[in-house]
């Protein structure tokens, strides 16, 4: 499982709601960074924080980063090859690499990568249950949404199990998979309908069971988990602001490239 | 005018219903038309009836879940719902909303407004009372057995500190051990409470209740009395509704003439074996979960595979069918088995979960599916399908979607579609599990008919009664190993002792 407790680090102990706000703030901040010299140290720092601070084995973190590296390469390269620019470096048919498009491509790729890193940082260090408890208590999220989400998270592994059973059932009945579009449609129908029907039925039953435990009748709800704030949360705020400020200073003081704004101005 | 005595009576009632009328939104006819019921405080009530008669619905009306949580067209002249009831439902996987054991009970405590500081101690207390004394209650619910999950549900019900315990077929999806454990705890925990129980296996609980109510197909109360009285005077009703009581198997033995069963074992060991296993290992998540020595299966054999939970019985069936990674060799009619496709037309497979093995949109197509893959005329297909549907009592549902059938009907359908072509071998994973007595006997009778015609059966079951009567051979599996392989007795209750002469 993704959220095994034995890999707990100090990031796991940060108040989940605070973490959510900080990381979302980070994503918004990245949107306003147009200097590729700042993005490079920022991504390096985020990667470092993820590798050291997530508490997960490095191999697993790298595995999770794989899809984001792919996004980095694909978004970056398409901007490099097809973006606008004045200083031509290389041309082959419609593919043109200019100085501007090259740096912009690198920048956009890094931006996508930083979103991925921030997302992973959150996902790998936050138990969803604690996040919802924190949202209920710190942000007054109505319990019916919070518990609804938590109950549906419980359904996911069950659906995976059912999917495997279905696969075997079709094999045993000799359902041949057809190739191409028709096969794709057949597969969708064969799997989606039973899995959906089963999930709806189960969700209904769970809802009734929750009701039977007086979920909607509770007058003064108490909480089993009370995510509060500690000095570690302060450390997290400092760390987070520090990463962005540090990246900014490094990028401005010791730029790697002479270009400081990748936006295209005509 | 109500007399003071009558008024006093009302105070002593845990729940009361007068003139209940209720309809399912999807149907035209009333499920209940004028049902009245009074349940005194502290009474232990067992509700019986055929599937679909509305027993669970009645429980939900009595607890107020209908119409508060489930909206249905319903009306009554008078209703006094149970003031506080703790509920245990049938499906162990569909009644928890949290991922961990402690969190699930905490959810109830939160609803009750119990202070956080009292929670850990209370969680341990309720778990102890149902015999789940984990060292660390923070453990994933998914690691519990089905029986443990039902006991966790019982603990969450207790956490409401209810006056009444409401149990809606709590053991339907449990093995015999899990069933016994649940009832043991209900007996101690329910002593000073009102109890409302819906069940179709009553042998283990019927002596604990004060009152048995029987509801018929039309939703009317047809019997109401003490447990002895109902069992004595309404035995035929119980049998007709497929309820498992202490004498169900004796009734079966009379009806199905077990004497016939104990005829000579027709397995023909002179012919070459259908299936040869030679050191077969089955792997589940890279771990060998079953390890079979050299064994052979012959035509006309009914082999029951028995053993404790997690012993590797289901894994064995899946390994034979090549649904999981295997090592070693197995041969089908002398040919090495390489993949599932090779077996699909000659070997039938019935999975444990009937809800997840349907391939078609209607019951008819579901049965016809296997036939369509052979090259036979549409006319032949039709007559075959009709024959099988009739055999399994499914004719009236032929245009229904399989997913809309009841669990019992689904199970019959899955057996029907596995049997429709002449299979030479059937692999069955607890085909009678969770079925009422009527369905169980019908399925067994059908299987026996096919066996006599030469089909071999390899069937996982927990039920010693089935093993005793139907197995021509028994495989006991333990810790992934074949611990014993011996001939079956094939005797019923009357024949015990005599049957060994066969």
Interface residues (C-beta under 8 A of the other chain):
Chain A: X129 X147 X150 X151 X153 X154 X157 X158 X162 X165 X166 X168 X169 X170 X171 X172 X173 X174 X175 X190 X193 X194 X197 X198 X201 X202 X205 X206 X207 X208 X209 X210 X211 X212 X213 X214 X215 X216 X217 X218 X219 X220 X221 X222 X223 X224 X226
Chain B: X60 X63 X65 X68 X69 X70 X85 X86 X87 X89 X91 X93 X94 X95 X96 X97 X98 X99 X100 X102 X103 X106 X107 X108 X109 X110 X111 X112 X113 X114 X115 X116 X119 X141 X142 X156 X157 X160 X166 X318 X321 X323 X340 X341 X344 X345 X349 X351 X353 X355 X356 X357 X358 X359 X369 X370 X373 X403 X417
